[in-house]
Amino acid sequence: MEKRNSVITQAAILSLSILLTSATAINGALPQMRNSLNMTTTQGELVATVPALAVVIFVILSNLIAKKIGIKKTVQIGLLFVGFGGIAPIFLTSYPMIIVSRFILGAGFGLFNSLAVSIINLLYRDEVNRRATLLGFRGAAENIGSAVMTIAAGILLSVSWKFSFGVYAIAFPIFILFTMFVPEIDEKDHEKSSDQGQSHEKIQLPVFLLALFALFLVMTFIAIGVRFPAMVTSMRGEDYNASNFLAVMPIIGIVTGTFFGRINQILGEKCLHLGLILLAIATLLIGLSNGNFALLLVGYFISGIPGSLIFPFIYNSLNSYAPASKMNIATSIILIGCNLGNFLAPFGLSILQKVTGSESIFAPFIALFVIIIGILIAFIVRDMVFFQKNQLTKTVKSK
């Protein structure tokens, strides 16, 4: 397995994540597309959201497919779906066919979404620091992909809205890179060699709790991202453009994700605590910023850090709660939680607004601050109990 430690193999694995957040890269082309094809606003929005529906479906199916044909072949099929489904609108003039092509794109994402994490967990199961570092880089790769592909689609938009979809052609060189340099991955062999015959028989309850935690976190991050432009315009006027601030967020994620491995080595479990503390500070500042633009910006930029600390930590923790043979399923459970959180974010904001009894668009974030503090305390107490149990076990053994 020396091949797995080569730089190009690791780059090939990480390149999968460059694609995963690119479904919205062509959103800038939607107005021109609507005018060209005489689409309604709802039809235009469907072009943007259909891939997400396919992702949820095929994240579930990917585990079954991977068991039948193997992890590597499943990823390869997913990459081809992304490539062909992604560029198809360049050649299509029929709205229904464009919707079908966007569904195929999302199906491709769904096929290797969980596997992009599982491959790292399986290949580097016995190398804790390397695994943590790669998971951090993986989060950074998502942010890089989102930023670069959005910019590239914008440049191509100057030629034609159709050419914006050309950004998905990057799936083909990634397919070649992955095929040539990533080894076959046998989950059963890995379970025997890594767990030394003592692997868990099934996925443990903490995986499902982590999925609920991920659902809440994604709801929070999406809520901040969705509501931020409205907050800016409420202070600076309807014509104020917040795009420059939005563009900074992927950069923050890239920097944080790049250093996750090192931060995780230093802090261990407390990496999660740090992420929650920063998220609590961000929501508090945003909630209190009504009328204070500087405070809003500080809170918003701080909110770009926790996700790149917490999500790699969650994925890195799965090895403790799932055997190698169930790693794909465990990762899929987390991703289903993430996608549900994405879908439920607007409803969550509405509920919090009613709970606070305030019409202010800032009010829900004070409620989120209280909830996050509660979660932080729960994790700290959990870690203290776990530490005390370990100390007691060591004392008993020494006697």
Beta strands, then each sheet from edge to edge (+ up, - down):
end
